[in-house]
Amino acid sequence: MGDLDRTIHEPARLRILTILSGVDAADFNFLLNTASLTKGNLSSHMDRLEKAGYVSITKSFKGRMPHTSFSITEEGAAALKKYWEGLDAIRAMQEQNDIEK
Amino acid sequence: MPKKKQYQPGDPRQIVLWARRYAQSRTISFLVQWVFIVIMVLAIGLAAALTQTAHEQGRMGLFTLSVGVMILSALLMLWFSISRWTSDLIFSITNWLYGREGYASWSGSSGKEEPLPLWLTGLSGGLLAYHLLGALLISFNYMNIRHLQPWSALYMTPFLIIMVVYQRLGFWAWIWPVLYGIHGLLLYFGLSWRFGREYELLNIVVPIFGYGLAAILTGHLYSRYALLKLKTLTRHAIPDGEGTEEEADSGTQAGDPDNG
C-alpha cells in the first residue's frame, strides 16, 4: 500500500480523476452529479488535485456566463495509470498468496 | 488513441468508458444545428421551386427575388456554421437544457472551443455551393427535381461521415449519413415509395429531417443510459471511504459555481 499515491487513493479524488480521464473537460455540476459529492467536498478535493498538478482549471465566458471547466493533466493521467498498475500488482500478489495458502 | 482494454464488470476503470460514451452522446447542441439546417434547406428548396416557376412563366422580378433568397439563405447558413455567436447560442441552449447535470466534452462532441479547421470550413462551404448548384440546375431544367435527394446524398453522406469521424462522435451519429446515403441510392434506382409531383421537395426534406432527428434522439436516449451507468458504477465501484480526509464546506473553493 505504501507505493500507492495517497492523493489519488482517497475514494472521492479517485472518482473525480477517473471521470476526468474519460473526457476532455467537465464542469463543476457534472462532477457533483456523477461523483456524488457535496459542493464543499468537491471544491476541497479539486483544490487538492489542482495543487498536486493533477487537474487544470479553465475559467472562461460563454457569452455573458462565466464557465469553469476541469481537465486532467498529463501528470494526473500518468499518476492515475501508475495507481491502477500499483493496485493491480497488489491484487495479483494477494491472489498468489491465497493460492499458496 | 488509447488501447481498448477489457475490464471485469464493476471494475472502476469502466467509469472512463461510460464518461466518454456520455460525453460523445450529448446531442442537444446538434439539435439546434439540425433545426437551423432544416430551415435553411427548406428556404433554399422553396426558393428553387419558385425560381423554376418564375423562369417558366418569364416573371423576371419574381425570378430575381427568389434567386436572391436562395443566395441569402446559403450565406446565412455559412455564417451560422462558422460564427462565434452560434457557439454561444448553442452553449446557452445546451446549458438551459442540460445545466443541472453539468457539462462534459469529448474531442469537440459538445462545445469544442477551437473553430473548425480551414479544410473543414471549406467542405461546409462546398456543401452549400453544391446544393445551391443543384437548386440552380433544377431551376434551369438541367436536372429533374426527382434527383435532388440523390444529388444531395452524393455530397452530404461523405461530408457527414467526415464530420462524425473528425468530431469522434458516438455510434448514433452514423445513423444520419448511412440512412441518408441508402435513401439516395434507393431513390436513384427508382424506389416507388416517394412523395408525388406536388410534394417532390419532401423527398429531400423528410430524409434530412427524419434521419437527423432519429440520430439525435438515439444519441440523447443513449446519453441518459450512459449517465445512469456512470453514476451507478461510480458509486459502487469506488465506494465512499470510512472517513474522508476533508469535509470542508467553507472558504473560497476551486471552481465552486457560487464563487464564479
Interface residues (C-beta under 8 A of the other chain):
Chain A: E10 P11 A12 L14 R15 T18 I19 L20 S21 G22 V23 D24 A25 A26 D27 F28 N29 F30 L31 L32 N33 T34 A35 S36 T38 K39 G40 N41 L42 S43 S44 H45 M46 D47 R48 E50 I57 K59 S60 K62 G63 M65 P66 H67 T68 S69 F70 W84
Chain B: P12 R13 I15 V16 L17 W18 A19 R20 A23 D88 L89 F91 S92 N95 G99 R100 E101 G102 Y103 A104 S105 W106 S107 E113 L227 L230 K231 T234 R235 I238 P239 D240 G241 T244 E245 E246 E247 A248 D249 S250 Q253 A254 G255 D256 P257 D258 G260
